């Protein structure tokens, strides 16, 4: 299967992805150094939603291996076009509809956006036995925004308990999309709440190592508060309109 192409979309030159990807990597390294952390503990997820498969291939050629997708059908088309990239790692980071869990369970290595037990159970039951368990994060609605998905902090312990008992899922940590804030202190406050929620679960015996938080505008604050995965799209690929 090949991705649809548009005559109005210019070809991607060999350095279009390389330069911005290097700049994002340098920003991660700088933020880690300021926070007194090893930059190798922060994993970059290149958010490739609405981008062409060619753009993903360009980033892969520059050494990027982790890619985040929000839209299932678009992601499946890209995956089919890029089957030759054997060690690419696909992360599903968008809201999960119940009728799409089978395809997600079959075609992704990581899921960052589990927010209810029903979806987790379906993903577990539909994960092929010949694949490794799905690596999963629970999405927390850290600011209780009505327009965003995610479990509440109050409901998080029950969801963690349920997901941790599913054999085809490996619970790795938490993910959040905090409310936009231009002030670094406010950004850190939201990320600190997610970090504290992770630490609370660890204190209860959960073996967790992942905080998926931080994007282009708040990446430094997220890293300062312990992010182990940051999700960056536009600063790597540029803006592309949704098809």
Long-range contacts (C-beta under 8 A, 24 or more apart in sequence): 1-76, 1-77, 1-80, 1-81, 2-77, 2-80, 2-81, 3-52, 3-53, 3-77, 3-78, 3-81, 4-77, 4-243, 5-52, 9-52, 11-54, 12-52, 12-54, 12-55, 12-58, 14-58, 16-58, 16-238, 17-55, 17-58, 17-59, 17-62, 17-236, 17-237, 18-58, 18-62, 20-235, 20-236, 20-237, 20-238, 21-46, 21-59, 21-62, 21-64, 21-236, 22-62, 23-235, 24-216, 24-232, 24-235, 24-236, 27-219, 27-220, 28-219, 28-223, 28-230, 30-220, 31-219, 31-220, 31-223, 31-224, 32-223, 34-220, 34-224, 35-223, 35-224, 37-223, 41-228, 42-223, 42-227, 42-228, 42-229, 42-230, 43-228, 43-229, 43-230, 44-229, 44-230, 44-232, 45-91, 45-93, 45-212, 45-229, 45-230, 45-231, 45-232, 46-232, 46-233, 46-236, 46-237, 47-93, 47-215, 47-231, 47-232, 47-233, 47-236, 47-237, 48-78, 48-233, 48-237, 49-74, 49-75, 49-94, 49-233, 50-74, 50-240, 50-241, 50-242, 50-243, 51-233, 51-237, 51-240, 52-240, 53-77, 53-78, 53-81, 53-82, 55-237, 56-82, 56-88, 57-82, 57-85, 59-236, 59-237, 60-85, 60-88, 65-89, 66-91, 66-110, 66-229, 67-91, 68-92, 68-93, 68-112, 68-231, 68-233, 69-93, 69-94, 69-108, 70-94, 70-95, 72-100, 72-103, 72-104, 74-243, 75-107, 75-108, 76-103, 76-107, 79-107, 93-175, 93-212, 93-231, 95-149, 96-123, 98-122, 101-126, 102-126, 105-134, 106-131, 108-134, 109-134, 109-135, 110-134, 110-135, 110-136, 110-137, 111-135, 111-136, 111-137, 112-136, 112-137, 112-139, 112-175, 112-212, 112-229, 112-231, 113-137, 113-139, 113-149, 113-175, 114-138, 114-139, 114-159, 114-163, 115-139, 115-141, 115-149, 115-150, 115-151, 115-159, 116-151, 116-159, 117-159, 117-162, 117-163, 120-159, 120-162, 120-163, 120-166, 120-169, 121-162, 121-166, 123-168, 123-169, 124-166, 124-167, 124-168, 124-169, 125-168, 127-168, 127-169, 133-167, 133-168, 133-169, 133-170, 134-168, 134-169, 134-170, 135-170, 135-172, 136-163, 136-169, 136-170, 136-171, 136-172, 137-171, 137-172, 137-173, 137-174, 137-175, 137-210, 137-212, 138-163, 138-171, 138-173, 138-174, 138-175, 139-174, 139-175, 139-176, 139-177, 140-174, 140-175, 140-176, 140-194, 140-197, 141-176, 142-176, 142-177, 142-178, 142-190, 142-193, 142-194, 143-178, 143-179, 143-190, 145-179, 148-177, 150-176, 150-177, 153-193, 153-197, 156-197, 156-201, 157-200, 157-201, 157-204, 160-201, 160-206, 164-206, 171-206, 171-208, 172-208, 172-209, 172-210, 173-198, 173-208, 173-209, 173-210, 173-211, 173-212, 173-228, 174-198, 174-201, 174-208, 174-210, 174-211, 174-212, 174-213, 175-211, 175-212, 175-213, 176-212, 176-213, 178-213, 178-218, 180-217, 181-218, 184-220, 184-221, 187-218, 187-221, 187-222, 188-221, 188-224, 188-225, 191-218, 191-221, 191-222, 191-224, 191-225, 191-226, 191-227, 192-225, 194-225, 195-225, 195-226, 198-226
